[in-house]
Amino acid sequence: MTSHEHPAQRTGGFTLVEVMVSMTLLAIASLAIAPMLLRTARVASATGNAAYQTATMSGEVAKVDAIPFDLLAPGTTCVTITTPPFPHTRCTTVNSISAKTKEVTVVITPSGNSLLHPITTTVTRTVSGNGNPLKTQ
């Protein structure tokens, strides 16, 4: 009599040990990359806030340029914005240097972001002899 033995069939797939080894390697790789990803996210956020800060400064300087010279009253005005995307305090100081010259200083101070520092811009406004900056001599 002959016996019919079935040879062991090789089944495709992964063993439990192979799965555990691959999961361990994936976990170690993720832990190695995590600090870099966190730092990248923080820098990206700071870069976006710096863009908002620059845009805010540009808008404020444009506003100062649009105000007629005679309406620039000496003194300091501060506005605090608490809403996202860019919470900040914006202070504008107007100093009369002479009857025909005024110096305007704008300071933008970010709130709640330790990576950004205040930025300051100073604009000097002057008028011609007759007080009309559009009239040519």
N, CA, C and O atoms as a DFTB+ gen file, in Angstrom:
548 C
 N C O
     1  1       0.796      -1.153       0.000
     2  2       0.000       0.000       0.000
     3  2       0.857       1.241       0.000
     4  3       1.902       1.322       0.645
     5  1       0.403       2.130      -0.697
     6  2       1.138       3.390      -0.750
     7  2       0.406       4.426       0.082
     8  3      -0.823       4.491       0.105
     9  1       1.170       5.197       0.734
    10  2       0.531       6.262       1.526
    11  2       0.577       7.562       0.723
    12  3       1.548       7.891       0.043
    13  1      -0.501       8.248       0.846
    14  2      -0.582       9.538       0.139
    15  2      -0.325      10.672       1.136
    16  3      -1.243      11.165       1.791
    17  1       0.898      11.057       1.230
    18  2       1.219      12.184       2.110
    19  2       1.176      13.459       1.280
    20  3       1.691      13.538       0.165
    21  1       0.551      14.423       1.869
    22  2       0.483      15.722       1.185
    23  2       1.689      16.553       1.607
    24  3       1.908      16.789       2.796
    25  1       2.440      16.980       0.654
    26  2       3.571      17.821       1.027
    27  2       3.053      19.121       1.656
    28  3       1.978      19.596       1.289
    29  1       3.799      19.692       2.589
    30  2       3.386      20.932       3.257
    31  2       3.288      22.035       2.217
    32  3       4.206      22.278       1.433
    33  1       2.150      22.683       2.245
    34  2       1.949      23.759       1.277
    35  2       2.511      25.059       1.855
    36  3       2.300      25.385       3.023
    37  1       3.208      25.763       1.032
    38  2       3.727      27.068       1.448
    39  2       2.672      28.094       1.109
    40  3       2.276      28.253      -0.046
    41  1       2.235      28.771       2.118
    42  2       1.233      29.812       1.882
    43  2       1.934      31.143       1.862
    44  3       2.865      31.381       2.631
    45  1       1.491      31.999       0.990
    46  2       2.073      33.342       0.913
    47  2       1.554      34.184       2.070
    48  3       0.534      33.859       2.676
    49  1       2.262      35.265       2.371
    50  2       1.812      36.162       3.421
    51  2       2.916      36.414       4.427
    52  3       4.044      35.944       4.280
    53  1       2.557      37.170       5.454
    54  2       3.517      37.546       6.480
    55  2       3.239      36.784       7.759
    56  3       2.096      36.475       8.094
    57  1       4.297      36.499       8.446
    58  2       4.116      35.884       9.753
    59  2       3.934      36.989      10.777
    60  3       4.214      38.155      10.501
    61  1       3.480      36.629      11.922
    62  2       3.255      37.598      12.995
    63  2       4.563      38.283      13.389
    64  3       4.569      39.472      13.707
    65  1       5.658      37.547      13.371
    66  2       6.957      38.115      13.734
    67  2       7.363      39.187      12.716
    68  3       7.878      40.239      13.096
    69  1       7.140      38.930      11.462
    70  2       7.490      39.917      10.429
    71  2       6.662      41.192      10.582
    72  3       7.183      42.295      10.416
    73  1       5.404      41.046      10.892
    74  2       4.538      42.213      11.094
    75  2       5.009      43.013      12.299
    76  3       5.065      44.241      12.238
    77  1       5.349      42.339      13.393
    78  2       5.801      43.035      14.595
    79  2       7.128      43.767      14.351
    80  3       7.321      44.875      14.851
    81  1       8.028      43.165      13.600
    82  2       9.311      43.801      13.289
    83  2       9.079      45.046      12.433
    84  3       9.683      46.090      12.680
    85  1       8.217      44.939      11.441
    86  2       7.969      46.105      10.587
    87  2       7.279      47.228      11.368
    88  3       7.578      48.399      11.133
    89  1       6.372      46.907      12.282
    90  2       5.715      47.933      13.096
    91  2       6.715      48.608      14.029
    92  3       6.640      49.816      14.258
    93  1       7.649      47.830      14.564
    94  2       8.672      48.411      15.430
    95  2       9.568      49.364      14.655
    96  3       9.886      50.449      15.141
    97  1       9.974      48.972      13.462
    98  2      10.805      49.844      12.626
    99  2      10.054      51.126      12.239
   100  3      10.641      52.208      12.221
   101  1       8.783      51.004      11.936
   102  2       7.971      52.173      11.599
   103  2       7.847      53.111      12.793
   104  3       7.915      54.329      12.626
   105  1       7.670      52.574      13.977
   106  2       7.561      53.399      15.184
   107  2       8.870      54.136      15.463
   108  3       8.852      55.315      15.816
   109  1       9.983      53.462      15.312
   110  2      11.283      54.094      15.547
   111  2      11.532      55.204      14.535
   112  3      12.019      56.276      14.894
   113  1      11.200      54.952      13.270
   114  2      11.362      55.976      12.230
   115  2      10.455      57.179      12.503
   116  3      10.879      58.320      12.317
   117  1       9.227      56.946      12.937
   118  2       8.295      58.038      13.249
   119  2       8.804      58.881      14.405
   120  3       8.700      60.107      14.378
   121  1       9.349      58.230      15.416
   122  2       9.897      58.975      16.551
   123  2      11.104      59.810      16.146
   124  3      11.323      60.890      16.695
   125  1      11.877      59.329      15.206
   126  2      13.043      60.079      14.749
   127  2      12.633      61.300      13.930
   128  3      13.314      62.325      13.970
   129  1      11.538      61.205      13.196
   130  2      11.093      62.287      12.325
   131  2      10.228      63.307      13.061
   132  3      10.143      64.454      12.624
   133  1       9.593      62.932      14.148
   134  2       8.630      63.799      14.846
   135  2       9.199      65.161      15.237
   136  3       8.538      66.164      14.969
   137  1      10.377      65.266      15.851
   138  2      10.883      66.602      16.203
   139  2      11.073      67.512      14.996
   140  3      10.817      68.714      15.068
   141  1      11.520      66.938      13.896
   142  2      11.701      67.724      12.686
   143  2      10.357      68.227      12.153
   144  3      10.256      69.370      11.706
   145  1       9.345      67.394      12.199
   146  2       8.020      67.808      11.735
   147  2       7.444      68.900      12.634
   148  3       6.835      69.846      12.135
   149  1       7.623      68.787      13.935
   150  2       7.138      69.817      14.852
   151  2       7.852      71.146      14.625
   152  3       7.219      72.202      14.625
   153  1       9.161      71.095      14.434
   154  2       9.926      72.311      14.185
   155  2       9.498      72.949      12.857
   156  3       9.376      74.170      12.761
   157  1       9.275      72.126      11.854
   158  2       8.832      72.631      10.557
   159  2       7.470      73.296      10.659
   160  3       7.246      74.340      10.047
   161  1       6.561      72.710      11.420
   162  2       5.239      73.303      11.596
   163  2       5.337      74.640      12.321
   164  3       4.629      75.583      11.968
   165  1       6.201      74.736      13.326
   166  2       6.373      75.989      14.054
   167  2       6.963      77.077      13.162
   168  3       6.526      78.226      13.214
   169  1       7.941      76.726      12.354
   170  2       8.557      77.699      11.453
   171  2       7.560      78.136      10.381
   172  3       7.524      79.311      10.016
   173  1       6.764      77.217       9.880
   174  2       5.750      77.573       8.881
   175  2       4.726      78.537       9.469
   176  3       4.302      79.479       8.800
   177  1       4.333      78.308      10.698
   178  2       3.391      79.208      11.364
   179  2       4.015      80.589      11.562
   180  3       3.360      81.605      11.329
   181  1       5.262      80.629      11.985
   182  2       5.942      81.913      12.174
   183  2       6.106      82.652      10.853
   184  3       5.989      83.877      10.813
   185  1       6.372      81.930       9.782
   186  2       6.515      82.552       8.472
   187  2       5.192      83.158       8.018
   188  3       5.163      84.264       7.479
   189  1       4.108      82.438       8.235
   190  2       2.790      82.973       7.899
   191  2       2.464      84.211       8.708
   192  3       1.931      85.183       8.173
   193  1       2.782      84.184      10.004
   194  2       2.540      85.350      10.850
   195  2       3.421      86.525      10.447
   196  3       2.986      87.674      10.523
   197  1       4.652      86.255      10.020
   198  2       5.526      87.332       9.554
   199  2       4.953      87.978       8.296
   200  3       5.063      89.190       8.112
   201  1       4.346      87.176       7.438
   202  2       3.701      87.728       6.242
   203  2       2.522      88.616       6.638
   204  3       2.338      89.689       6.063
   205  1       1.721      88.177       7.616
   206  2       0.618      89.003       8.105
   207  2       1.159      90.294       8.727
   208  3       0.583      91.365       8.536
   209  1       2.256      90.190       9.464
   210  2       2.842      91.364      10.107
   211  2       3.310      92.377       9.054
   212  3       3.084      93.579       9.199
   213  1       3.950      91.892       8.015
   214  2       4.418      92.766       6.943
   215  2       3.239      93.410       6.208
   216  3       3.274      94.597       5.885
   217  1       2.202      92.618       5.951
   218  2       1.019      93.157       5.274
   219  2       0.320      94.202       6.139
   220  3      -0.160      95.212       5.626
   221  1       0.261      93.964       7.446
   222  2      -0.345      94.929       8.360
   223  2       0.451      96.229       8.351
   224  3      -0.134      97.313       8.326
   225  1       1.770      96.131       8.371
   226  2       2.616      97.324       8.343
   227  2       2.431      98.073       7.023
   228  3       2.326      99.299       7.020
   229  1       2.391      97.360       5.921
   230  2       2.204      98.005       4.621
   231  2       0.872      98.740       4.559
   232  3       0.793      99.856       4.044
   233  1      -0.175      98.108       5.087
   234  2      -1.489      98.747       5.095
   235  2      -1.513      99.992       5.956
   236  3      -2.124     100.994       5.586
   237  1      -0.858      99.939       7.095
   238  2      -0.837     101.097       7.999
   239  2      -0.041     102.242       7.390
   240  3      -0.451     103.396       7.505
   241  1       1.085     101.955       6.747
   242  2       1.882     103.003       6.103
   243  2       1.107     103.598       4.930
   244  3       1.152     104.809       4.712
   245  1       0.405     102.771       4.180
   246  2      -0.427     103.285       3.084
   247  2      -1.525     104.201       3.618
   248  3      -1.848     105.218       3.004
   249  1      -2.093     103.836       4.762
   250  2      -3.120     104.668       5.384
   251  2      -2.548     106.017       5.809
   252  3      -3.177     107.056       5.610
   253  1      -1.347     105.994       6.396
   254  2      -0.691     107.237       6.810
   255  2      -0.398     108.114       5.595
   256  3      -0.545     109.335       5.661
   257  1       0.012     107.504       4.497
   258  2       0.285     108.264       3.277
   259  2      -0.981     108.859       2.675
   260  3      -0.923     109.904       2.028
   261  1      -2.123     108.210       2.879
   262  2      -3.379     108.679       2.293
   263  2      -4.014     109.817       3.093
   264  3      -4.817     110.576       2.551
   265  1      -3.668     109.943       4.365
   266  2      -4.250     111.001       5.197
   267  2      -3.622     112.341       4.813
   268  3      -2.399     112.442       4.726
   269  1      -4.437     113.364       4.585
   270  2      -3.868     114.681       4.281
   271  2      -2.963     115.169       5.416
   272  3      -3.194     114.886       6.591
   273  1      -1.937     115.903       5.025
   274  2      -0.928     116.372       5.982
   275  2      -1.567     117.129       7.140
   276  3      -1.194     116.913       8.293
   277  1      -2.507     117.997       6.860
   278  2      -3.123     118.816       7.902
   279  2      -3.936     117.997       8.894
   280  3      -4.168     118.454      10.013
   281  1      -4.375     116.801       8.517
   282  2      -5.182     115.968       9.407
   283  2      -4.348     115.034      10.280
   284  3      -4.904     114.296      11.093
   285  1      -3.033     115.053      10.126
   286  2      -2.159     114.238      10.973
   287  2      -1.952     114.972      12.298
   288  3      -1.089     115.843      12.407
   289  1      -2.741     114.616      13.290
   290  2      -2.664     115.275      14.592
   291  2      -1.558     114.646      15.432
   292  3      -1.448     113.421      15.487
   293  1      -0.739     115.467      16.087
   294  2       0.315     114.925      16.950
   295  2      -0.278     114.080      18.075
   296  3      -1.333     114.404      18.622
   297  1       0.410     113.005      18.407
   298  2      -0.030     112.122      19.478
   299  2       0.162     110.670      19.095
   300  3       0.680     110.348      18.026
   301  1      -0.270     109.801      19.999
   302  2      -0.135     108.355      19.793
   303  2      -1.505     107.702      19.830
   304  3      -2.329     107.994      20.697
   305  1      -1.733     106.815      18.878
   306  2      -2.969     106.040      18.814
   307  2      -2.598     104.565      18.758
   308  3      -1.782     104.160      17.930
   309  1      -3.193     103.760      19.636
   310  2      -2.936     102.315      19.640
   311  2      -4.245     101.560      19.432
   312  3      -5.287     101.927      19.974
   313  1      -4.165     100.505      18.639
   314  2      -5.302      99.632      18.378
   315  2      -4.854      98.203      18.648
   316  3      -3.799      97.780      18.175
   317  1      -5.659      97.452      19.412
   318  2      -5.344      96.056      19.692
   319  2      -6.330      95.161      18.965
   320  3      -7.544      95.303      19.113
   321  1      -5.800      94.243      18.183
   322  2      -6.597      93.262      17.440
   323  2      -6.377      91.913      18.120
   324  3      -5.239      91.461      18.251
   325  1      -7.467      91.267      18.553
   326  2      -7.340      89.984      19.267
   327  2      -7.814      88.797      18.443
   328  3      -7.699      87.657      18.892
   329  1      -8.340      89.033      17.263
   330  2      -8.888      87.945      16.454
   331  2      -7.834      87.373      15.509
   332  3      -6.942      88.093      15.060
   333  1      -7.939      86.078      15.210
   334  2      -7.034      85.479      14.233
   335  2      -7.290      86.089      12.862
   336  3      -8.369      86.647      12.666
   337  1      -6.411      86.024      11.940
   338  2      -5.224      85.185      11.910
   339  2      -3.994      85.848      12.521
   340  3      -2.982      85.177      12.721
   341  1      -4.052      87.154      12.824
   342  2      -2.855      87.836      13.323
   343  2      -3.224      88.781      14.463
   344  3      -3.437      89.971      14.235
   345  1      -3.301      88.258      15.694
   346  2      -3.547      89.150      16.832
   347  2      -2.314      90.020      17.088
   348  3      -1.186      89.529      17.119
   349  1      -2.553      91.323      17.271
   350  2      -1.430      92.245      17.430
   351  2      -1.903      93.568      18.024
   352  3      -3.099      93.823      18.161
   353  1      -0.923      94.397      18.371
   354  2      -1.184      95.773      18.781
   355  2      -0.459      96.671      17.794
   356  3       0.720      96.473      17.499
   357  1      -1.187      97.665      17.285
   358  2      -0.640      98.581      16.292
   359  2      -0.667      99.995      16.884
   360  3      -1.739     100.516      17.191
   361  1       0.495     100.609      17.041
   362  2       0.581     101.961      17.602
   363  2       1.164     102.900      16.552
   364  3       2.174     102.598      15.916
   365  1       0.506     104.044      16.386
   366  2       0.951     105.068      15.452
   367  2       1.207     106.345      16.238
   368  3       0.331     106.823      16.958
   369  1       2.411     106.897      16.098
   370  2       2.783     108.121      16.793
   371  2       3.116     109.190      15.760
   372  3       3.918     108.961      14.854
   373  1       2.494     110.364      15.903
   374  2       2.744     111.493      15.008
   375  2       3.451     112.575      15.809
   376  3       2.951     113.016      16.844
   377  1       4.619     113.005      15.329
   378  2       5.378     114.094      15.949
   379  2       5.502     115.229      14.948
   380  3       5.847     114.998      13.789
   381  1       5.224     116.455      15.384
   382  2       5.421     117.630      14.535
   383  2       6.863     118.090      14.688
   384  3       7.272     118.541      15.758
   385  1       7.626     117.973      13.613
   386  2       9.018     118.404      13.621
   387  2       9.066     119.919      13.377
   388  3       9.794     120.651      14.047
   389  1       8.276     120.359      12.410
   390  2       8.149     121.786      12.106
   391  2       6.767     121.986      11.508
   392  3       5.970     121.050      11.446
   393  1       6.486     123.197      11.071
   394  2       5.176     123.482      10.482
   395  2       4.983     122.718       9.170
   396  3       3.852     122.468       8.754
   397  1       6.082     122.353       8.527
   398  2       5.991     121.685       7.226
   399  2       6.474     120.238       7.255
   400  3       6.521     119.589       6.210
   401  1       6.838     119.717       8.436
   402  2       7.362     118.357       8.542
   403  2       6.749     117.644       9.742
   404  3       6.714     118.170      10.854
   405  1       6.273     116.443       9.484
   406  2       5.766     115.589      10.560
   407  2       6.394     114.212      10.401
   408  3       6.575     113.712       9.291
   409  1       6.720     113.617      11.539
   410  2       7.303     112.278      11.550
   411  2       6.270     111.310      12.120
   412  3       5.749     111.521      13.216
   413  1       5.977     110.247      11.369
   414  2       4.989     109.255      11.788
   415  2       5.711     107.932      12.007
   416  3       6.375     107.421      11.106
   417  1       5.575     107.379      13.220
   418  2       6.195     106.104      13.562
   419  2       5.097     105.080      13.803
   420  3       4.172     105.314      14.581
   421  1       5.211     103.947      13.129
   422  2       4.241     102.861      13.265
   423  2       4.961     101.658      13.865
   424  3       6.014     101.248      13.375
   425  1       4.383     101.090      14.936
   426  2       4.951      99.907      15.586
   427  2       3.891      98.818      15.597
   428  3       2.784      99.030      16.093
   429  1       4.225      97.651      15.050
   430  2       3.346      96.484      15.048
   431  2       3.949      95.467      16.015
   432  3       5.056      94.974      15.797
   433  1       3.208      95.156      17.093
   434  2       3.677      94.202      18.098
   435  2       2.775      92.972      18.090
   436  3       1.609      93.073      18.472
   437  1       3.280      91.812      17.664
   438  2       2.461      90.597      17.643
   439  2       2.096      90.151      19.058
   440  3       2.867      90.336      20.000
   441  1       0.919      89.566      19.190
   442  2       0.464      89.022      20.475
   443  2       0.490      87.503      20.416
   444  3       0.042      86.909      19.435
   445  1       1.007      86.881      21.448
   446  2       0.935      85.428      21.570
   447  2       1.862      84.644      20.676
   448  3       1.676      83.435      20.536
   449  1       2.856      85.270      20.059
   450  2       3.796      84.543      19.224
   451  2       5.201      84.974      19.618
   452  3       5.651      86.063      19.263
   453  1       5.888      84.107      20.354
   454  2       7.214      84.453      20.846
   455  2       8.283      84.458      19.756
   456  3       9.387      84.953      19.983
   457  1       7.975      83.916      18.580
   458  2       8.960      83.887      17.503
   459  2       9.016      85.203      16.738
   460  3       9.998      85.470      16.046
   461  1       7.971      86.033      16.854
   462  2       7.945      87.310      16.143
   463  2       8.246      88.454      17.092
   464  3       7.795      88.466      18.238
   465  1       9.006      89.407      16.605
   466  2       9.354      90.589      17.384
   467  2       8.632      91.801      16.794
   468  3       8.237      91.772      15.628
   469  1       8.457      92.849      17.571
   470  2       7.824      94.056      17.031
   471  2       8.644      94.633      15.874
   472  3       9.873      94.559      15.868
   473  1       7.941      95.207      14.900
   474  2       8.631      95.906      13.817
   475  2       8.189      97.363      13.839
   476  3       7.055      97.681      14.197
   477  1       9.101      98.233      13.453
   478  2       8.861      99.675      13.499
   479  2       9.226     100.282      12.154
   480  3      10.237      99.923      11.549
   481  1       8.387     101.209      11.693
   482  2       8.664     101.960      10.482
   483  2       8.411     103.435      10.774
   484  3       7.424     103.786      11.420
   485  1       9.294     104.284      10.302
   486  2       9.130     105.725      10.472
   487  2       9.001     106.374       9.102
   488  3       9.802     106.126       8.200
   489  1       7.972     107.216       8.964
   490  2       7.696     107.924       7.716
   491  2       7.768     109.413       8.013
   492  3       7.190     109.879       8.995
   493  1       8.467     110.160       7.177
   494  2       8.516     111.607       7.319
   495  2       7.632     112.223       6.244
   496  3       7.840     112.010       5.050
   497  1       6.638     112.994       6.692
   498  2       5.716     113.660       5.759
   499  2       6.071     115.139       5.713
   500  3       6.300     115.766       6.747
   501  1       6.112     115.681       4.521
   502  2       6.394     117.103       4.349
   503  2       5.392     117.697       3.369
   504  3       4.758     116.983       2.591
   505  1       5.265     119.013       3.424
   506  2       4.436     119.733       2.461
   507  2       5.285     120.808       1.814
   508  3       6.291     121.255       2.364
   509  1       4.846     121.211       0.623
   510  2       5.558     122.294      -0.056
   511  2       5.190     123.615       0.602
   512  3       4.388     123.636       1.536
   513  1       5.747     124.686       0.141
   514  2       5.554     126.003       0.741
   515  2       4.100     126.425       0.853
   516  3       3.747     127.132       1.797
   517  1       3.236     126.016      -0.080
   518  2       1.846     126.464      -0.023
   519  2       0.939     125.461       0.692
   520  3      -0.265     125.694       0.805
   521  1       1.499     124.348       1.175
   522  2       0.696     123.390       1.912
   523  2      -0.036     122.376       1.055
   524  3      -0.711     121.496       1.590
   525  1       0.080     122.479      -0.273
   526  2      -0.592     121.558      -1.177
   527  2       0.476     120.664      -1.793
   528  3       1.246     121.128      -2.634
   529  1       0.545     119.366      -1.391
   530  2       1.612     118.503      -1.912
   531  2       1.447     118.159      -3.378
   532  3       2.395     117.667      -3.991
   533  1       0.274     118.399      -3.971
   534  2       0.060     118.052      -5.375
   535  2       0.416     119.176      -6.320
   536  3       0.582     118.935      -7.516
   537  1       0.540     120.388      -5.831
   538  2       0.834     121.530      -6.672
   539  2       2.339     121.605      -6.916
   540  3       3.126     121.558      -5.971
   541  1       2.736     121.722      -8.175
   542  2       4.159     121.823      -8.502
   543  2       4.556     123.283      -8.514
   544  3       3.731     124.173      -8.720
   545  1       5.810     123.505      -8.293
   546  2       6.293     124.893      -8.253
   547  2       6.897     125.306      -9.552
   548  3       7.352     126.441      -9.688
